[in-house]
Amino acid sequence: MRVSKLALVLALVFITGCANLRYYAEVPYVPSPPEVVDRMLELAEVKKDDIVYDIGSGDGRIVIRAAKKHGARGVGIEIDPELVERSRAKAKEERVEHRVEFRHQDALTVDLSPATVVTLYMFPEFNAKLRPLLRRLKPGSRVVSHDFDIEGWSPTTVERMDGGWLHRHTIYLWKIEGGDR
Ligand SMILES: C[S@@+](CC[C@H](N)C(=O)[O-])C[C@H]1O[C@@H](n2cnc3c(N)ncnc32)[C@H](O)[C@@H]1O
């Protein structure tokens, strides 16, 4: 009896995990939990004047939260068109559609010049490819990444967060000072 209950719990955990996991590109869709999103935005000190770009924006949660909680403007760049549609619908539901935009685009082709904050939850190999774009950010901009580092860049802050059963989240923050990378 005990074994069958355990099997049921494991099956549910597996099914729930799969529902959140879409493979569309080299980095799969795995959403950041809400508490991690909030901490990323706090560490980046997101304010009303900021323009937050989320690279690989998934269901849009980071950009939508930045607009709703901090009054910022935001742009989500996402390669999966279904997730772009979902983000636009959610932005309307949350009544922030006038402050946010979702683009169906390969993030490696994005122009980050308007951004003051860039958020990432992408693999280190992808972050490494983004470096030439991130290097052009204006002094005073912040880059904040969930779980994955940017090779060769020393973070300003690293914070760990407990996250349920299996996962301990890491949040990296870099403050761009200009001409130093
Ligand atoms: C780990 S998820 C992060 C989602 C969201 N940023 C969050 O933290 O909840 C990575 C996302 O990047 C998207 N992605 C992967 N490769 C991409 C690319 N080249 N350009 C834009 N988006 C990409 C995936 O479709 C996926 O939605």
The ligand as an SDF file (V2000), in Angstrom:
LIG
                    3D

 27 29  0  0  0  0  0  0  0  0999 V2000
   14.2720   28.5870  -18.8020 C   0  0  0  0  0  0  0  0  0  0  0  0
   13.0040   29.4090  -19.7580 S   0  0  0  0  0  0  0  0  0  0  0  0
   12.8970   30.9500  -18.8950 C   0  0  0  0  0  0  0  0  0  0  0  0
   11.5250   31.6150  -18.9640 C   0  0  0  0  0  0  0  0  0  0  0  0
   11.3980   32.9200  -18.1860 C   0  0  0  0  0  0  0  0  0  0  0  0
   12.4500   33.8470  -18.5020 N   0  0  0  0  0  0  0  0  0  0  0  0
   11.3900   32.6620  -16.7060 C   0  0  0  0  0  0  0  0  0  0  0  0
   12.4380   32.8690  -16.0570 O   0  0  0  0  0  0  0  0  0  0  0  0
   10.3420   32.2220  -16.1920 O   0  0  0  0  0  0  0  0  0  0  0  0
   13.9100   29.8080  -21.2370 C   0  0  0  0  0  0  0  0  0  0  0  0
   13.0530   30.3720  -22.3510 C   0  0  0  0  0  0  0  0  0  0  0  0
   13.9010   30.7980  -23.4220 O   0  0  0  0  0  0  0  0  0  0  0  0
   13.2720   30.5310  -24.6460 C   0  0  0  0  0  0  0  0  0  0  0  0
   14.3340   30.5100  -25.6790 N   0  0  0  0  0  0  0  0  0  0  0  0
   15.2280   29.5340  -25.9190 C   0  0  0  0  0  0  0  0  0  0  0  0
   16.0680   29.8850  -26.9170 N   0  0  0  0  0  0  0  0  0  0  0  0
   15.7030   31.1480  -27.2870 C   0  0  0  0  0  0  0  0  0  0  0  0
   16.1950   32.0730  -28.2440 C   0  0  0  0  0  0  0  0  0  0  0  0
   17.2360   31.7720  -29.0560 N   0  0  0  0  0  0  0  0  0  0  0  0
   15.5830   33.2650  -28.3570 N   0  0  0  0  0  0  0  0  0  0  0  0
   14.5100   33.5840  -27.5740 C   0  0  0  0  0  0  0  0  0  0  0  0
   14.0030   32.7380  -26.6620 N   0  0  0  0  0  0  0  0  0  0  0  0
   14.5890   31.5460  -26.4970 C   0  0  0  0  0  0  0  0  0  0  0  0
   12.5810   29.2020  -24.4180 C   0  0  0  0  0  0  0  0  0  0  0  0
   11.5360   28.9870  -25.3540 O   0  0  0  0  0  0  0  0  0  0  0  0
   12.0840   29.3980  -22.9760 C   0  0  0  0  0  0  0  0  0  0  0  0
   10.7970   29.9490  -22.9440 O   0  0  0  0  0  0  0  0  0  0  0  0
  1  2  1  0
  2  3  1  0
  2 10  1  0
  3  4  1  0
  4  5  1  0
  5  6  1  0
  5  7  1  0
  7  8  2  0
  7  9  1  0
 10 11  1  0
 11 12  1  0
 11 26  1  0
 12 13  1  0
 13 14  1  0
 13 24  1  0
 14 15  1  0
 14 23  1  0
 15 16  2  0
 16 17  1  0
 17 18  1  0
 17 23  2  0
 18 19  1  0
 18 20  2  0
 20 21  1  0
 21 22  2  0
 22 23  1  0
 24 25  1  0
 24 26  1  0
 26 27  1  0
M  CHG  2   2   1   9  -1
M  END
$$$$
